Amino acid sequence: MQIVYGVALVLASAFAVLRLGYAQTLVPAVITFGDSAVDVGNNNYLPTIYRANYPPYGRDFINNQPTGRFCNGKLATDLTAETLGFTTYPPAYLSPEASGKNLLIGANFASAASGYDEKAAYVNHAISLSQQLQYFKEYQSKLAKVADSNKSASIITGALYILSAGSSDFLQNYYVNPWLNKVYTPDQYGSYLLGSFNNFVKGLYGLGARKLGVTSLPPLGCLPAARTLFGFHETGCVSNINTDVQQFNKKVGSAAADLQKQLPGLKIVVFDIYKPLYDLVESPSSHGTK
């Protein structure tokens, strides 16, 4: 929890200096795109096996009920919203709650098993990032009916946008798909994903986004699934996977810096979640975990 809260605090504080007079919150809305790390229930409404709407998910969340979050409690984005001053969370866009005045605080378009690779999202019956952008356009039309044109425009330009993607691309696609890993090196596949990242950010910018937080990939080689499938004789984290992750994170950091130079008014921050999570795995006792 300490690590998750720390990530949320960084997400919020990185944009706190941009506060422009909103009554009780640091930004007017939080709008989220990505994968299972930030999906708050969209996959509940999709014909996919990647769902989290059953116990033990949600056992530490409000009312101890599963919501579709791939977590026992709150996600980092939930804590980010709280830190920014929100008392409720932006709804999953496909849920019935995503209507009326609930849209004023933003929406969540994320879908578990989605990512930068459009083909993988299609195979997994997840919402691809391009479709998430289409839903965002639809959201803007709905928002304009709830708020007047000036307020609607202010929400879109003032909102904090969050993007979390890439983990599924590697773990649920590249490493298990011989049609990919026998043809492309991890670095080549990362470059392919980077093209999608660039296109997504440019598309989001074209729709009005100006403050974007992008999460780096976590140490995927330390996940139980990775250690089970690819650990072989290693007793700890799978080192080659973590090396691939770090290389990809560097690519994203460089691309983000270039995009900020190219797109006037864009403030983009890449949040390094790799190091704090890796430190937690390597030294759990120093973070209050046994």
C-alpha positions as CSV (number, residue, x, y, z in Angstrom):
1,M,0.0,0.0,0.0
2,Q,2.8,2.4,0.8
3,I,4.2,1.9,-2.7
4,V,0.8,2.3,-4.4
5,Y,0.1,5.4,-2.4
6,G,3.5,6.8,-3.3
7,V,2.8,6.3,-7.0
8,A,-0.6,8.0,-6.6
9,L,1.0,10.9,-4.8
10,V,3.5,11.4,-7.6
11,L,0.8,11.3,-10.2
12,A,-1.1,14.0,-8.4
13,S,1.7,16.3,-7.3
14,A,3.3,16.3,-10.7
15,F,0.4,18.4,-11.9
16,A,-0.6,20.2,-8.8
17,V,1.4,23.3,-9.8
18,L,-1.0,23.6,-12.8
19,R,-4.0,24.3,-10.7
20,L,-6.1,26.9,-12.4
21,G,-8.8,27.8,-9.9
22,Y,-11.0,24.7,-9.7
23,A,-13.2,24.9,-6.6
24,Q,-12.2,21.8,-4.6
25,T,-10.0,19.7,-6.8
26,L,-6.6,20.3,-8.4
27,V,-8.0,19.4,-11.8
28,P,-11.6,19.3,-13.0
29,A,-11.5,15.6,-14.1
30,V,-9.4,12.5,-14.3
31,I,-9.6,10.5,-17.6
32,T,-7.8,7.2,-17.8
33,F,-6.8,4.9,-20.6
34,G,-4.9,1.6,-20.6
35,D,-4.9,-2.0,-19.3
36,S,-5.7,-4.1,-16.2
37,A,-3.6,-1.9,-14.0
38,V,-6.2,0.9,-14.3
39,D,-9.4,-0.9,-15.5
40,V,-12.2,-0.2,-13.0
41,G,-14.8,-2.4,-14.6
42,N,-15.1,-2.0,-18.3
43,N,-14.3,-5.6,-19.0
44,N,-17.3,-6.6,-17.0
45,Y,-19.3,-5.6,-20.1
46,L,-17.2,-7.4,-22.6
47,P,-17.1,-11.1,-23.8
48,T,-13.7,-11.7,-22.5
49,I,-12.1,-14.1,-20.0
50,Y,-10.1,-11.1,-18.5
51,R,-12.5,-10.0,-15.8
52,A,-12.2,-9.3,-12.1
53,N,-15.9,-9.1,-11.1
54,Y,-15.7,-12.0,-8.6
55,P,-14.1,-12.7,-5.2
56,P,-11.5,-12.4,-3.9
57,Y,-11.2,-9.2,-6.0
58,G,-12.6,-6.2,-4.2
59,R,-12.5,-7.8,-0.7
60,D,-10.9,-4.6,0.7
61,F,-12.7,-2.2,-1.5
62,I,-15.9,-0.2,-0.7
63,N,-18.6,-2.6,0.7
64,N,-16.0,-5.5,0.2
65,Q,-17.4,-6.1,-3.3
66,P,-15.6,-6.8,-6.6
67,T,-16.0,-4.1,-9.1
68,G,-13.9,-5.2,-12.0
69,R,-10.7,-3.8,-10.6
70,F,-7.8,-6.3,-10.8
71,C,-7.0,-5.6,-7.1
72,N,-8.3,-6.5,-3.7
73,G,-8.7,-2.8,-2.9
74,K,-8.1,0.6,-4.5
75,L,-6.0,1.1,-7.6
76,A,-3.3,3.8,-7.8
77,T,-5.7,5.8,-10.0
78,D,-8.3,5.7,-7.2
79,L,-5.8,7.1,-4.7
80,T,-4.7,9.7,-7.3
81,A,-8.3,10.9,-7.6
82,E,-8.5,11.1,-3.8
83,T,-5.2,13.0,-3.6
84,L,-6.5,15.5,-6.2
85,G,-9.5,16.2,-4.0
86,F,-12.2,14.0,-5.6
87,T,-14.7,12.2,-3.3
88,T,-15.9,9.8,-5.9
89,Y,-14.1,8.0,-8.7
90,P,-14.6,8.5,-12.5
91,P,-16.8,5.6,-13.7
92,A,-15.9,2.8,-16.1
93,Y,-17.2,4.2,-19.4
94,L,-19.1,1.1,-20.3
95,S,-20.9,1.0,-17.0
96,P,-24.4,2.4,-16.4
97,E,-22.8,4.9,-13.9
98,A,-21.1,6.7,-16.8
99,S,-23.9,9.0,-17.5
100,G,-25.3,12.4,-16.6
101,K,-23.4,14.5,-14.0
102,N,-21.1,11.6,-13.2
103,L,-19.3,12.4,-16.5
104,L,-18.3,15.8,-15.1
105,I,-15.4,14.3,-13.1
106,G,-14.1,12.2,-16.0
107,A,-14.3,8.6,-17.2
108,N,-12.2,5.5,-17.3
109,F,-11.7,3.8,-20.7
110,A,-9.1,1.2,-19.6
111,S,-9.6,-2.5,-20.5
112,A,-7.7,-5.4,-19.1
113,A,-5.6,-7.3,-21.7
114,S,-5.4,-4.2,-23.9
115,G,-2.2,-2.4,-24.8
116,Y,-0.2,-0.7,-27.5
117,D,-0.6,-3.8,-29.8
118,E,-4.0,-3.5,-31.4
119,K,-4.0,-7.1,-32.6
120,A,-3.5,-8.4,-29.1
121,A,-6.4,-6.4,-27.8
122,Y,-8.6,-7.8,-30.6
123,V,-7.6,-11.4,-29.8
124,N,-8.2,-10.8,-26.1
125,H,-11.6,-9.2,-26.7
126,A,-10.4,-6.1,-24.9
127,I,-10.9,-2.5,-25.8
128,S,-8.0,-1.4,-28.0
129,L,-6.4,2.0,-27.4
130,S,-7.7,3.2,-30.7
131,Q,-11.2,2.2,-29.6
132,Q,-10.6,3.8,-26.2
133,L,-10.0,7.1,-28.1
134,Q,-13.2,6.6,-30.1
135,Y,-15.1,6.2,-26.8
136,F,-13.4,9.4,-25.6
137,K,-14.8,11.2,-28.5
138,E,-18.2,9.8,-27.6
139,Y,-17.6,10.9,-24.0
140,Q,-17.0,14.5,-25.2
141,S,-20.3,14.6,-27.0
142,K,-22.1,13.3,-23.9
143,L,-20.3,15.8,-21.7
144,A,-21.3,18.7,-23.9
145,K,-25.0,17.7,-23.2
146,V,-24.4,17.8,-19.4
147,A,-22.3,20.9,-19.2
148,D,-22.4,24.1,-21.3
149,S,-19.8,24.4,-24.1
150,N,-17.4,26.6,-22.1
151,K,-17.4,24.3,-19.1
152,S,-17.1,21.2,-21.3
153,A,-14.1,22.6,-23.0
154,S,-12.6,23.6,-19.7
155,I,-13.0,20.1,-18.4
156,I,-11.3,18.6,-21.5
157,T,-8.3,20.9,-21.5
158,G,-7.9,21.0,-17.7
159,A,-8.3,17.3,-17.0
160,L,-5.5,15.0,-15.9
161,Y,-5.1,12.1,-18.4
162,I,-3.5,8.9,-17.3
163,L,-2.1,6.1,-19.6
164,S,-1.0,2.7,-18.3
165,A,-0.2,0.2,-21.0
166,G,2.5,-2.2,-22.3
167,S,2.5,-5.0,-19.6
168,S,-0.1,-7.1,-21.5
169,D,1.8,-6.6,-24.7
170,F,4.8,-8.3,-23.4
171,L,3.6,-10.9,-20.9
172,Q,0.3,-12.0,-22.6
173,N,1.4,-11.5,-26.1
174,Y,5.1,-11.3,-27.1
175,Y,6.7,-13.8,-24.7
176,V,4.0,-16.5,-25.3
177,N,3.5,-16.0,-29.1
178,P,6.2,-17.7,-31.2
179,W,4.9,-15.8,-34.2
180,L,6.3,-12.8,-32.5
181,N,9.3,-13.8,-30.4
182,K,10.8,-16.0,-33.1
183,V,10.6,-13.1,-35.6
184,Y,11.2,-10.0,-33.6
185,T,13.7,-9.3,-30.8
186,P,12.3,-7.7,-27.6
187,D,13.9,-4.4,-28.7
188,Q,12.3,-4.6,-32.2
189,Y,8.9,-5.4,-30.7
190,G,9.3,-2.5,-28.2
191,S,10.0,-0.1,-31.2
192,Y,6.8,-1.4,-32.8
193,L,4.8,-0.6,-29.6
194,L,6.5,2.8,-29.4
195,G,4.9,3.7,-32.7
196,S,1.5,3.0,-31.2
197,F,2.4,5.0,-28.1
198,N,3.3,8.0,-30.3
199,N,0.1,7.7,-32.4
200,F,-2.0,7.5,-29.3
201,V,-0.5,10.5,-27.6
202,K,-0.9,12.6,-30.8
203,G,-4.5,11.4,-31.2
204,L,-5.3,12.3,-27.5
205,Y,-3.6,15.7,-27.9
206,G,-5.7,16.3,-31.0
207,L,-8.8,15.7,-28.9
208,G,-7.8,18.4,-26.4
209,A,-5.6,16.6,-23.8
210,R,-2.8,18.8,-22.4
211,K,-1.8,17.1,-19.1
212,L,-0.8,13.5,-19.5
213,G,0.7,11.1,-17.0
214,V,2.2,7.9,-18.4
215,T,3.2,5.0,-16.2
216,S,6.4,3.1,-17.0
217,L,6.3,-0.7,-17.1
218,P,6.7,-2.4,-13.8
219,P,9.4,-5.2,-13.2
220,L,7.4,-7.8,-15.2
221,G,10.1,-10.4,-14.6
222,C,9.2,-10.4,-10.9
223,L,5.5,-11.3,-11.4
224,P,4.5,-14.8,-10.3
225,A,3.3,-15.6,-13.8
226,A,6.6,-14.6,-15.4
227,R,8.6,-16.5,-12.8
228,T,6.5,-19.6,-13.3
229,L,6.5,-19.6,-17.1
230,F,10.0,-18.2,-17.8
231,G,12.0,-18.5,-14.6
232,F,13.6,-21.9,-15.5
233,H,16.7,-22.1,-13.2
234,E,16.4,-18.6,-11.8
235,T,15.3,-18.4,-8.2
236,G,14.3,-14.7,-8.2
237,C,13.0,-12.4,-10.9
238,V,13.5,-13.3,-14.5
239,S,16.4,-11.0,-15.4
240,N,16.1,-11.0,-19.2
241,I,12.4,-9.9,-19.0
242,N,13.3,-7.1,-16.6
243,T,16.1,-6.0,-18.9
244,D,13.6,-5.9,-21.8
245,V,11.3,-3.8,-19.6
246,Q,14.0,-1.3,-18.7
247,Q,14.9,-0.9,-22.4
248,F,11.3,-0.2,-23.3
249,N,10.9,2.2,-20.4
250,K,13.9,4.2,-21.8
251,K,12.2,4.3,-25.2
252,V,9.0,5.7,-23.8
253,G,10.9,8.3,-21.7
254,S,12.7,9.6,-24.8
255,A,9.6,9.5,-26.9
256,A,7.6,11.4,-24.3
257,A,10.3,14.1,-24.2
258,D,10.2,14.4,-28.0
259,L,6.4,14.6,-28.0
260,Q,6.4,17.4,-25.5
261,K,8.7,19.4,-27.7
262,Q,6.6,18.7,-30.8
263,L,3.1,19.4,-29.4
264,P,2.6,23.0,-28.1
265,G,1.1,23.1,-24.6
266,L,1.5,19.4,-23.9
267,K,2.7,18.6,-20.4
268,I,3.6,14.9,-20.3
269,V,5.3,13.1,-17.4
270,V,6.5,9.5,-17.3
271,F,6.2,8.0,-13.8
272,D,8.8,5.5,-13.0
273,I,7.0,2.7,-11.2
274,Y,9.7,0.1,-12.1
275,K,12.2,1.1,-9.3
276,P,9.8,1.4,-6.3
277,L,8.2,-1.9,-7.2
278,Y,11.5,-3.7,-7.8
279,D,12.8,-2.3,-4.5
280,L,9.7,-3.7,-2.8
281,V,10.4,-7.2,-4.3
282,E,14.1,-7.1,-3.4
283,S,13.7,-5.7,0.1
284,P,10.1,-6.2,1.3
285,S,10.9,-5.8,5.0
286,S,12.1,-2.2,4.5
287,H,8.6,-1.4,3.0
288,G,6.7,-3.0,5.9
289,T,6.0,-6.3,4.0
290,K,7.1,-9.8,5.0
